[in-house]
Amino acid sequence: MMLYLPPGRPRHGGPAGFGVVHVTLHMALRDIFDHITVDNIDEKIRLAHSVFTRIRKAMGVLGAPRIAVAALNPHAGESGRFGFEEQSIIGPAVLKAKASNIDVEGPLATDTLMPKAVDGGYDAVVAMYHDQGHIALKLLDMFDAVNVTLGLPIIRTSVAHGTAHDIAWQNRAKSSGMVQAVLTAARLTVT
């Protein structure tokens, strides 16, 4: 899953927009540690690289996508003071992707990484868990954000905010997310 903000508004990233790809999604925090592996992180880096290669091409943006990988622990673990996942898992995953000529950096502390990314420093961020990526992106623009399912043989997009059953048939729903989801799907079909 990638949450995506299309370009065109302030703090929507660079000329190709801004995306957050998640290593883990809907699970309890205590369960994510079993899923934070070199292979899972490498897979998400490659998915982010692939989709942003397509998006950049569709939008006429030159160059390779720039990917940042978020740390798991505060301050990127501070050299093991707050955990060793950055050194033993996330760092090796980044090196593995770099060996395939992917423009990727990390692990980076999320609190400094996200402001740089939304100002165009990176096309995508690979977040370790749901709220690490979701909260940051939805605070920027919840109603224009698009959910893009990665790794499928088809293009699948939807609104990022969910189905909003609680406001159905009350004439309160906003259509901008659906419009952006359709436009994003159309861009992805071009490439």
Secondary structure per residue as TSV (DSSP state, phi and psi in degrees):
chain	resnum	aa	ss	phi	psi
A	1	M	-	360.0	137.2
A	2	M	E	-128.9	130.5
A	3	L	E	-90.2	136.1
A	4	Y	E	-135.0	132.3
A	5	L	E	-107.3	117.1
A	6	P	-	-67.1	155.5
A	7	P	S	-69.6	168.8
A	8	G	S	118.6	-18.8
A	9	R	S	-118.6	155.6
A	10	P	T	-58.3	141.4
A	11	R	T	64.0	29.1
A	12	H	S	-105.4	22.7
A	13	G	-	85.8	-157.8
A	14	G	B	-86.3	-157.2
A	15	P	T	-67.5	-14.1
A	16	A	T	-106.6	5.5
A	17	G	B	91.0	-161.2
A	18	F	E	-144.6	133.2
A	19	G	E	-129.5	153.1
A	20	V	E	-124.9	119.5
A	21	V	E	-104.9	135.5
A	22	H	E	-104.6	134.9
A	23	V	S	-74.9	-43.1
A	24	T	S	-125.3	156.9
A	25	L	-	-127.9	-100.0
A	26	H	S	-90.1	85.9
A	27	M	S	-156.4	160.8
A	28	A	-	-64.7	147.7
A	29	L	H	-55.0	-38.8
A	30	R	H	-64.4	-19.3
A	31	D	H	-92.8	-14.0
A	32	I	H	-67.9	-28.0
A	33	F	T	-61.9	-30.0
A	34	D	T	-71.1	-18.8
A	35	H	T	-104.8	-6.7
A	36	I	-	-85.4	90.9
A	37	T	-	-126.5	160.6
A	38	V	H	-55.7	-46.8
A	39	D	H	-65.7	-41.4
A	40	N	H	-65.9	-40.7
A	41	I	H	-67.8	-45.3
A	42	D	H	-58.1	-42.7
A	43	E	H	-59.8	-42.6
A	44	K	H	-71.2	-35.2
A	45	I	H	-60.8	-45.0
A	46	R	H	-66.2	-38.2
A	47	L	H	-64.1	-43.3
A	48	A	H	-61.7	-44.2
A	49	H	H	-61.3	-44.6
A	50	S	H	-63.9	-49.5
A	51	V	H	-68.5	-37.1
A	52	F	H	-76.1	-22.9
A	53	T	H	-62.8	-43.1
A	54	R	H	-67.8	-45.8
A	55	I	H	-63.2	-45.7
A	56	R	H	-61.1	-42.3
A	57	K	H	-62.9	-45.3
A	58	A	H	-62.6	-29.9
A	59	M	T	-96.8	3.5
A	60	G	T	72.1	25.7
A	61	V	-	-92.7	123.1
A	62	L	-	-79.3	156.6
A	63	G	S	92.1	167.7
A	64	A	-	-81.5	152.4
A	65	P	-	-63.7	149.3
A	66	R	-	-108.5	121.2
A	67	I	E	-115.4	137.3
A	68	A	E	-118.8	143.8
A	69	V	E	-114.1	124.3
A	70	A	E	-75.3	146.3
A	71	A	-	-73.6	163.2
A	72	L	S	-89.0	-42.8
A	73	N	S	-96.4	158.3
A	74	P	G	-56.0	143.1
A	75	H	G	55.2	31.4
A	76	A	G	56.2	32.5
A	77	G	G	82.6	-10.8
A	78	E	G	43.6	59.4
A	79	S	T	54.8	38.1
A	80	G	T	97.0	-6.9
A	81	R	T	-64.2	-34.5
A	82	F	T	-116.2	22.5
A	83	G	-	129.5	159.0
A	84	F	S	-111.2	3.9
A	85	E	H	-60.1	-35.8
A	86	E	I	-62.9	-40.8
A	87	Q	I	-79.8	-38.3
A	88	S	I	-96.0	-19.4
A	89	I	I	-126.1	-58.0
A	90	I	I	-68.9	-47.2
A	91	G	H	-56.5	-49.2
A	92	P	H	-61.3	-33.2
A	93	A	H	-66.0	-40.7
A	94	V	H	-63.6	-43.7
A	95	L	H	-62.8	-37.7
A	96	K	H	-62.2	-43.8
A	97	A	H	-68.5	-39.6
A	98	K	H	-60.7	-34.6
A	99	A	T	-63.6	-18.8
A	100	S	T	-97.2	17.2
A	101	N	T	64.5	32.3
A	102	I	-	-90.6	133.7
A	103	D	-	-79.1	94.0
A	104	V	E	-136.9	143.7
A	105	E	E	-129.4	152.4
A	106	G	E	145.3	177.9
A	107	P	E	-72.3	139.7
A	108	L	E	-120.9	143.9
A	109	A	-	-61.7	128.9
A	110	T	H	-63.6	-35.5
A	111	D	H	-67.1	-24.9
A	112	T	H	-100.2	-24.2
A	113	L	H	-68.1	-47.9
A	114	M	H	-61.8	-44.0
A	115	P	H	-60.4	-39.2
A	116	K	H	-64.8	-41.7
A	117	A	I	-65.2	-45.8
A	118	V	I	-70.9	-17.7
A	119	D	I	-91.3	8.7
A	120	G	I	101.7	5.9
A	121	G	I	-70.2	-25.7
A	122	Y	-	-140.9	151.1
A	123	D	S	-78.9	-39.0
A	124	A	E	-143.2	152.2
A	125	V	E	-119.0	134.4
A	126	V	E	-96.1	112.9
A	127	A	E	-96.4	148.1
A	128	M	S	-78.9	-30.4
A	129	Y	S	-147.9	166.7
A	130	H	H	-47.2	-63.6
A	131	D	H	-69.4	-25.4
A	132	Q	H	-60.2	-37.7
A	133	G	H	-95.4	-43.3
A	134	H	H	-62.2	-48.5
A	135	I	H	-62.0	-47.2
A	136	A	H	-59.0	-47.9
A	137	L	H	-70.9	-43.0
A	138	K	H	-69.3	-26.5
A	139	L	H	-65.9	-30.6
A	140	L	H	-70.3	-45.9
A	141	D	H	-171.6	82.4
A	142	M	T	-63.4	-33.4
A	143	F	T	-90.2	-12.3
A	144	D	T	-103.1	-4.8
A	145	A	-	-70.6	145.3
A	146	V	E	-120.2	139.0
A	147	N	E	-93.9	119.4
A	148	V	E	-115.2	121.5
A	149	T	E	-85.2	122.0
A	150	L	-	-97.9	154.1
A	151	G	S	84.4	6.1
A	152	L	-	-92.5	157.8
A	153	P	S	-77.5	-2.6
A	154	I	S	-123.9	165.1
A	155	I	-	-89.6	126.3
A	156	R	E	-133.2	119.4
A	157	T	E	-129.0	157.7
A	158	S	E	-158.6	175.8
A	159	V	E	-66.8	148.4
A	160	A	T	-83.5	-18.4
A	161	H	T	-86.9	-1.3
A	162	G	-	93.3	-173.3
A	163	T	-	-82.2	-17.2
A	164	A	-	56.0	46.7
A	165	H	G	-56.2	-29.6
A	166	D	G	-66.6	-18.9
A	167	I	G	-118.6	10.8
A	168	A	T	-59.6	140.5
A	169	W	T	63.6	21.3
A	170	Q	T	-111.1	5.8
A	171	N	T	58.0	35.7
A	172	R	-	-118.1	-11.2
A	173	A	-	-68.2	147.1
A	174	K	-	-100.6	138.6
A	175	S	-	-94.7	-7.0
A	176	S	H	-60.5	-36.9
A	177	G	H	-63.9	-40.5
A	178	M	H	-67.4	-41.1
A	179	V	H	-60.2	-46.5
A	180	Q	H	-64.8	-36.6
A	181	A	H	-63.0	-42.3
A	182	V	H	-67.2	-43.8
A	183	L	H	-63.6	-39.4
A	184	T	H	-64.6	-44.0
A	185	A	H	-59.7	-41.9
A	186	A	H	-63.5	-41.5
A	187	R	H	-60.5	-41.1
A	188	L	H	-70.0	-22.8
A	189	T	H	-77.0	-21.0
A	190	V	H	-69.8	-31.3
A	191	T	-	-92.7	360.0
